[in-house]
Amino acid sequence: MPAPSGFAYRQRGDGSVVITHHGRAAATLRGTRAARFLAETEAEAADPQEVMARWTGNYRRGNERTARDHPRNRR
């Protein structure tokens, strides 16, 4: 499975964090959620791309191939 890519984040002056994916806003975090996100991305063991993918919900769940092969989805 390829690693997630194309994510970036920007911290605003009011403390909120905007996560973008290929230039489009994917999530806006405020308050304690923004602080937890920043702490997690700055951790040395974490890959920032994977962290952002998880926080935005844009990550593979492992069932895409199974769903593609289901008889209802075949054409």
N, C-alpha and C positions, 0 to 999 in steps of 0.2 A: 504494500500500500504506500503510495507516495506521501511524503510529508506535506503538511499544509504550507501554502505560501501566498503572498499577495496581501498580507495583513500589515497594518500600521496603526499606531495610536498616537493621539495628541492630547496632552493635558491642558485644559483651559484654565484661565485665571481664577475662575470660581471653584476650582477643585474637581470639576467633572472631567471625565475622560471619554473621548470619542474614538471608537475603534472603526477603522475603515477596511474594506476588502476591495482591492483593485480600484481604489479611489472613491468608492461609494460608502456612505455611512452604514455600518452594520449594527452598531449598538452604541448607546450612550449610557454611561455609568455615572451615578452620582452618590455622594455621601460615603457611607461605610463600604458599599460595594466597590466604588472607585478606589478607595484606600486598599481594600483587600486585593483588587486586581493589580494595582501598582506594586504591592509587596510581592505578589506571586511572580510577576514578570521580572522583577529585579533579583529574584532568587537565582543563585548561580546554577543550580541543578535543572532549572526549567528552561525549555526551549520557548522563547517568546511567541513564535508562530503557532505552536500547539496550544499555548495558553490562550491566545486570542481566538483561535478556532473554537476552543471549548467554551469560552465565555460568550461567544456570539451564537453558539449552537450550530455552527457551520463546520461540521466534521463528519467523517464517514463512520457509519455505525456497523459496517461489516456485513450488512444484509443486502447490499445493492445487487450483487450477482444473483442471489437467491430470488429476489423480487423480479429481476429481468427474465429469469428462466421460468417463472410461474406461467402456467398455461393461459391464464387470463391476460397476461401482458405480452404474449407472443403474437406476432402478426404475420 
